[in-house]
């Protein structure tokens, strides 16, 4: 009996030591600079005055549970481990186009999409870069969540100077540490949601070049160029702590254009409110991918993307947040197949360019269904 107790005591002691070592290792790992820093000082004071900040964190406009009513964290984990689609990633390399961004006519109004939610905009002579991710991964562990073959044809070296870097929120697939560090010398101003500027300041960006906004705040960037931060239905956070910085979409008004730049969002009434307040839009760029019935409140289903574009009073829309990473359970091409079908049924003009393709977004034209044949 005593022998058994000694064995159990030894096992318990070893377990405690192992757990302690793992906890210390995790703590050290989370101190790495890519995790950023929590808001503090005057920034935190400003956050605490926000009408959208309650009970110690930012809140969505509507009640927004992390998981749908029918889901549990156990059931979601089980699906990820045992029910992932056999076609979740493309079999072949994605087709893409690579153009010389340095040689673009600065006065040409255009968009170049790089897969997922990264894209380059030129509007009335100004250059904007949105949520750039060029490290090949959307994880603090670079060997996980890797990008699809063919989707990484561009790097930071391919970019000219950027007037405004727009960051919708601080998730890894929208705010990439390696990329923004490499971009630092090329960026004029960073425009983002309230709280996210703490990361940039921690990473060496000048506070004078960081513009942070709460929902429904607007800033004149320069004469003729106004940007508004508008709501989304999502969440934020780069580690275990959530919602200390706000997630935003953007309304960008230039001398001749009115653009909606959507971050991640579940479907809700805010799209119609934004359309009524700031629309109509020449183009709405909306997330379409990484959705699931289990987290339907924080990511739109493809059919809802078309409803959102209609609510925004957009004359055309472009689906992003797909074709680079597998962060959901659906087939990699499910989003584009469903959203194009829904757009056709609603007669809503849609832009579906290939990665890297130069698109004059003030015009509507036909696109090849380049995603077909890659199953």
C-alpha positions as CSV (number, residue, x, y, z in Angstrom):
1,X,0.0,0.0,0.0
2,X,2.8,2.4,0.9
3,X,4.6,1.5,-2.3
4,X,1.4,2.4,-4.3
5,X,1.1,5.7,-2.5
6,X,4.7,6.6,-3.2
7,X,4.2,5.8,-6.9
8,X,1.1,8.0,-7.0
9,X,2.9,10.8,-5.1
10,X,5.8,10.6,-7.6
11,X,3.4,10.7,-10.6
12,X,1.6,13.7,-9.1
13,X,4.9,15.5,-8.4
14,X,6.1,14.8,-12.0
15,X,2.8,16.0,-13.4
16,X,3.0,19.3,-11.4
17,X,6.6,19.8,-12.6
18,X,5.6,19.2,-16.2
19,X,2.6,21.5,-16.0
20,X,4.8,24.2,-14.3
21,X,7.5,23.9,-17.0
22,X,4.8,24.1,-19.8
23,X,3.2,27.2,-18.1
24,X,6.6,28.9,-17.9
25,X,7.4,28.0,-21.5
26,X,4.0,29.4,-22.6
27,X,4.6,32.6,-20.7
28,X,8.0,33.1,-22.3
29,X,6.6,32.3,-25.7
30,X,3.8,34.9,-25.3
31,X,6.5,37.6,-24.5
32,X,7.7,37.5,-28.1
33,X,7.2,40.9,-29.9
34,X,4.9,39.5,-32.6
35,X,2.1,39.2,-29.9
36,X,2.1,43.0,-29.6
37,X,1.1,44.8,-26.5
38,X,-2.1,45.6,-24.6
39,X,-3.2,49.2,-24.6
40,X,-2.0,51.3,-21.7
41,X,-1.6,55.0,-20.6
42,X,-3.5,57.6,-22.5
43,X,-4.6,55.1,-25.1
44,X,-6.3,53.0,-22.5
45,X,-7.9,56.0,-20.9
46,X,-9.4,56.9,-24.3
47,X,-10.6,53.3,-24.8
48,X,-12.3,53.4,-21.5
49,X,-14.3,56.4,-22.5
50,X,-15.6,54.7,-25.7
51,X,-19.4,54.0,-25.7
52,X,-18.4,50.6,-27.3
53,X,-16.2,49.6,-24.3
54,X,-18.1,48.0,-21.5
55,X,-17.2,45.5,-18.7
56,X,-13.5,45.8,-19.6
57,X,-13.7,45.0,-23.3
58,X,-15.2,46.2,-26.6
59,X,-18.7,44.9,-27.4
60,X,-20.5,44.3,-30.6
61,X,-23.7,46.2,-31.4
62,X,-25.8,43.1,-31.1
63,X,-25.2,40.2,-28.7
64,X,-22.6,38.0,-30.4
65,X,-21.6,34.7,-28.9
66,X,-18.3,33.1,-30.0
67,X,-20.2,30.0,-31.1
68,X,-23.7,29.3,-32.3
69,X,-26.3,27.9,-30.0
70,X,-25.9,24.4,-31.3
71,X,-22.1,24.3,-31.0
72,X,-19.6,23.7,-28.1
73,X,-15.9,24.1,-28.1
74,X,-15.6,20.3,-27.9
75,X,-17.8,19.7,-30.9
76,X,-15.9,22.3,-32.9
77,X,-12.5,20.8,-32.0
78,X,-13.9,17.3,-32.9
79,X,-14.9,18.6,-36.4
80,X,-11.5,20.2,-37.0
81,X,-9.7,17.0,-36.0
82,X,-11.9,14.4,-37.7
83,X,-14.3,15.9,-40.2
84,X,-12.1,18.2,-42.3
85,X,-13.0,18.1,-46.0
86,X,-10.7,16.1,-48.3
87,X,-10.8,19.1,-50.7
88,X,-10.1,21.8,-48.1
89,X,-7.0,22.9,-50.0
90,X,-6.5,23.2,-53.8
91,X,-4.7,20.3,-55.3
92,X,-2.8,22.4,-57.8
93,X,-1.0,25.7,-57.4
94,X,-3.3,28.7,-57.6
95,X,-3.0,30.7,-60.9
96,X,-1.8,34.3,-60.3
97,X,-0.5,37.4,-62.1
98,X,2.4,39.5,-61.1
99,X,2.7,43.1,-62.2
100,X,5.2,45.7,-61.5
101,X,3.5,47.8,-58.8
102,X,6.3,50.4,-58.9
103,X,5.5,51.2,-62.6
104,X,1.8,51.8,-62.1
105,X,0.4,55.1,-63.1
106,X,-0.3,56.7,-59.7
107,X,-3.4,58.4,-61.1
108,X,-5.0,55.2,-62.2
109,X,-7.8,54.1,-60.0
110,X,-7.4,50.3,-59.4
111,X,-7.2,47.5,-56.9
112,X,-4.8,44.5,-56.8
113,X,-5.8,41.6,-54.6
114,X,-3.2,39.3,-53.0
115,X,-5.4,36.6,-51.6
116,X,-7.3,36.5,-48.3
117,X,-7.9,40.1,-47.1
118,X,-4.8,41.8,-48.4
119,X,-5.1,44.3,-51.2
120,X,-3.6,47.4,-52.7
121,X,-5.7,50.4,-53.7
122,X,-5.0,53.4,-55.8
123,X,-7.6,56.2,-55.6
124,X,-7.3,59.7,-56.9
125,X,-3.5,59.6,-56.8
126,X,-3.1,58.0,-53.3
127,X,-1.9,54.6,-52.4
128,X,-3.5,52.4,-49.8
129,X,-2.6,48.9,-48.5
130,X,-5.1,46.9,-46.5
131,X,-4.4,44.1,-44.0
132,X,-1.2,42.9,-45.7
133,X,0.0,39.4,-44.9
134,X,3.1,38.3,-46.9
135,X,4.9,36.0,-44.4
136,X,3.3,32.9,-45.7
137,X,1.6,32.0,-42.5
138,X,-1.2,33.4,-40.2
139,X,0.0,31.8,-37.0
140,X,2.6,32.6,-34.3
141,X,4.0,29.2,-35.2
142,X,5.1,29.9,-38.7
143,X,5.1,26.3,-39.8
144,X,1.3,26.1,-39.3
145,X,-1.6,27.7,-41.2
146,X,0.5,28.0,-44.3
147,X,-0.6,29.8,-47.5
148,X,-1.7,27.9,-50.6
149,X,0.8,27.2,-53.4
150,X,0.8,30.1,-55.9
151,X,-0.7,32.6,-53.6
152,X,2.6,34.2,-52.4
153,X,3.8,35.8,-55.6
154,X,4.2,39.2,-54.0
155,X,6.5,40.3,-51.2
156,X,7.1,43.6,-49.4
157,X,10.0,44.4,-51.8
158,X,7.4,44.6,-54.6
159,X,5.7,47.6,-53.1
160,X,6.2,51.3,-53.8
161,X,5.8,53.8,-50.9
162,X,2.3,53.5,-49.3
163,X,0.5,56.6,-48.3
164,X,-1.9,54.9,-45.9
165,X,-1.7,51.4,-44.3
166,X,-5.2,50.3,-43.2
167,X,-5.6,47.6,-40.6
168,X,-9.1,46.4,-39.8
169,X,-8.2,44.5,-36.6
170,X,-5.3,42.7,-34.9
171,X,-6.0,39.0,-35.8
172,X,-3.0,37.2,-37.2
173,X,-4.5,36.9,-40.7
174,X,-5.0,40.7,-40.9
175,X,-2.1,42.1,-38.9
176,X,1.1,40.2,-39.8
177,X,4.1,41.2,-37.6
178,X,6.7,40.2,-40.2
179,X,5.0,42.1,-43.0
180,X,4.4,45.4,-41.1
181,X,7.9,45.4,-39.8
182,X,9.3,45.1,-43.3
183,X,6.9,47.8,-44.5
184,X,7.9,50.3,-41.9
185,X,10.1,52.5,-44.1
186,X,7.5,52.5,-46.9
187,X,4.4,53.6,-44.9
188,X,3.3,57.2,-44.4
189,X,0.4,56.8,-42.0
190,X,-1.2,53.8,-40.3
191,X,-5.0,54.0,-40.0
192,X,-6.7,51.5,-37.6
193,X,-9.2,50.9,-34.9
194,X,-8.9,52.2,-31.4
195,X,-6.3,50.1,-29.4
196,X,-4.5,48.5,-32.3
197,X,-2.1,51.4,-32.5
198,X,-0.5,50.0,-29.3
199,X,1.0,47.2,-31.3
200,X,2.5,49.5,-33.9
201,X,3.9,51.8,-31.3
202,X,5.5,48.8,-29.5
203,X,6.9,47.7,-32.9
204,X,8.6,51.1,-33.4
205,X,6.2,53.0,-35.5
206,X,6.0,56.7,-34.6
207,X,2.9,57.6,-32.6
208,X,2.6,60.7,-34.8
209,X,2.0,58.4,-37.8
210,X,-0.7,56.3,-36.2
211,X,-4.4,57.3,-36.6
212,X,-6.8,55.3,-34.4
213,X,-10.6,55.6,-34.5
214,X,-13.6,54.3,-32.7
215,X,-16.7,53.3,-34.6
216,X,-18.4,56.2,-36.4
217,X,-15.4,58.5,-36.0
218,X,-14.0,60.1,-39.1
219,X,-10.6,61.8,-40.0
220,X,-9.6,64.0,-42.9
221,X,-6.4,62.5,-44.2
222,X,-5.8,65.4,-46.4
223,X,-7.9,67.7,-48.5
224,X,-10.5,65.6,-50.4
225,X,-9.7,62.4,-48.6
226,X,-11.8,61.4,-45.6
227,X,-11.9,58.0,-43.8
228,X,-14.5,56.8,-41.3
229,X,-14.2,53.8,-39.0
230,X,-17.5,51.9,-39.1
231,X,-18.7,48.8,-37.2
232,X,-18.2,45.2,-37.8
233,X,-19.5,42.1,-35.9
234,X,-16.4,40.3,-34.9
235,X,-13.8,40.3,-32.1
236,X,-10.1,41.0,-31.7
237,X,-7.0,39.7,-29.9
238,X,-3.6,38.2,-30.7
239,X,-3.4,35.8,-27.7
240,X,-5.8,34.6,-25.0
241,X,-7.1,38.1,-24.1
242,X,-9.9,39.3,-26.4
243,X,-11.5,42.6,-27.4
244,X,-9.0,45.1,-25.9
245,X,-8.8,46.7,-29.3
246,X,-11.8,47.4,-31.6
247,X,-12.4,45.8,-35.0
248,X,-13.5,48.1,-37.8
249,X,-14.5,48.4,-41.4
250,X,-13.7,51.6,-43.3
251,X,-15.5,54.1,-45.4
252,X,-13.0,55.8,-47.7
253,X,-14.2,59.0,-49.5
254,X,-11.8,60.4,-52.1
255,X,-12.5,63.3,-54.5
256,X,-14.2,61.0,-57.0
257,X,-14.8,57.7,-55.2
258,X,-16.7,56.3,-52.3
259,X,-15.4,52.9,-51.1
260,X,-16.4,50.5,-48.4
261,X,-13.5,48.5,-47.0
262,X,-14.9,45.7,-44.9
263,X,-12.9,43.8,-42.3
264,X,-14.2,40.6,-40.8
265,X,-17.9,40.6,-39.8
266,X,-20.9,38.5,-39.2
267,X,-24.1,39.6,-40.9
268,X,-26.1,42.2,-39.0
269,X,-28.1,45.5,-39.3
270,X,-24.9,47.6,-39.3
271,X,-24.5,47.1,-43.1
272,X,-27.8,48.8,-43.9
273,X,-27.0,51.6,-41.4
274,X,-23.7,52.2,-43.0
275,X,-25.3,52.2,-46.5
276,X,-27.9,54.7,-45.3
277,X,-25.4,56.9,-43.7
278,X,-22.4,56.8,-46.1
279,X,-23.6,55.1,-49.3
280,X,-24.0,54.5,-52.1
281,X,-20.6,53.0,-52.7
282,X,-18.7,52.6,-55.9
283,X,-17.3,49.4,-54.6
284,X,-17.7,47.3,-51.4
285,X,-14.9,44.9,-50.5
286,X,-16.4,42.2,-48.2
287,X,-15.1,39.1,-46.5
288,X,-16.3,35.8,-47.9
289,X,-14.6,32.7,-46.5
290,X,-13.6,30.9,-43.3
291,X,-17.2,30.8,-42.3
292,X,-19.1,27.9,-40.5
293,X,-22.5,27.3,-39.0
294,X,-20.7,27.0,-35.7
295,X,-19.5,30.6,-35.7
296,X,-22.1,32.2,-38.0
297,X,-22.3,35.3,-35.9
298,X,-18.7,36.4,-36.5
299,X,-18.3,35.5,-40.2
300,X,-20.8,35.9,-43.0
301,X,-22.1,33.0,-45.0
302,X,-21.5,33.6,-48.8
303,X,-25.2,34.3,-49.4
304,X,-25.1,36.9,-46.7
305,X,-22.2,38.7,-48.4
306,X,-24.6,39.6,-51.2
307,X,-27.2,40.8,-48.8
308,X,-24.6,43.0,-47.1
309,X,-23.5,44.5,-50.4
310,X,-27.2,45.3,-51.2
311,X,-27.6,46.9,-47.7
312,X,-24.5,49.0,-48.3
313,X,-26.0,50.3,-51.5
314,X,-23.0,49.1,-53.4
315,X,-23.0,49.3,-57.2
316,X,-20.6,46.3,-57.2
317,X,-18.7,44.2,-54.6
318,X,-15.6,42.1,-54.4
319,X,-15.3,39.0,-52.1
320,X,-12.1,38.6,-50.2
321,X,-10.9,36.6,-47.2
322,X,-10.5,33.4,-49.3
323,X,-8.0,31.7,-51.7
324,X,-4.9,31.8,-49.5
325,X,-5.4,30.1,-46.1
326,X,-7.7,27.3,-44.7
327,X,-9.0,28.7,-41.4
328,X,-12.5,27.2,-41.7
329,X,-13.9,23.7,-42.4
330,X,-15.3,24.3,-45.9
331,X,-13.7,23.5,-49.2
332,X,-11.3,26.2,-50.3
333,X,-13.5,27.1,-53.3
334,X,-16.9,26.7,-51.6
335,X,-17.1,30.5,-50.9
336,X,-16.5,31.6,-54.4
337,X,-18.9,29.1,-55.9
338,X,-21.7,30.1,-53.5
339,X,-21.2,33.8,-53.6
340,X,-21.0,34.0,-57.4
341,X,-24.2,32.0,-57.6
342,X,-26.0,34.2,-55.1
343,X,-24.7,37.4,-56.8
344,X,-26.0,36.1,-60.2
345,X,-29.4,35.3,-58.6
346,X,-29.6,38.9,-57.2
347,X,-28.1,40.5,-60.3
348,X,-25.5,42.1,-58.1
349,X,-22.3,42.9,-60.1
350,X,-19.3,41.1,-58.6
351,X,-15.5,41.4,-59.1
352,X,-13.6,38.1,-59.0
353,X,-10.0,38.8,-60.2
354,X,-7.1,36.4,-60.0
355,X,-4.5,37.0,-57.3
356,X,-2.2,39.9,-58.5
357,X,-4.5,41.0,-61.3
358,X,-4.8,44.8,-61.9
359,X,-8.5,45.7,-61.7
360,X,-10.0,49.1,-62.6
361,X,-12.7,48.9,-59.9
362,X,-14.9,51.7,-61.3
363,X,-15.8,49.4,-64.2
364,X,-17.6,46.1,-64.4
365,X,-16.3,43.4,-66.7
366,X,-16.3,39.7,-67.1
367,X,-13.8,37.5,-65.3
368,X,-12.6,34.0,-66.0
369,X,-13.6,31.4,-63.4
370,X,-10.0,30.7,-62.7
371,X,-10.7,28.7,-59.5
372,X,-12.3,25.9,-61.5
373,X,-10.3,22.8,-62.3
374,X,-8.2,23.1,-59.1
375,X,-10.0,20.5,-57.1
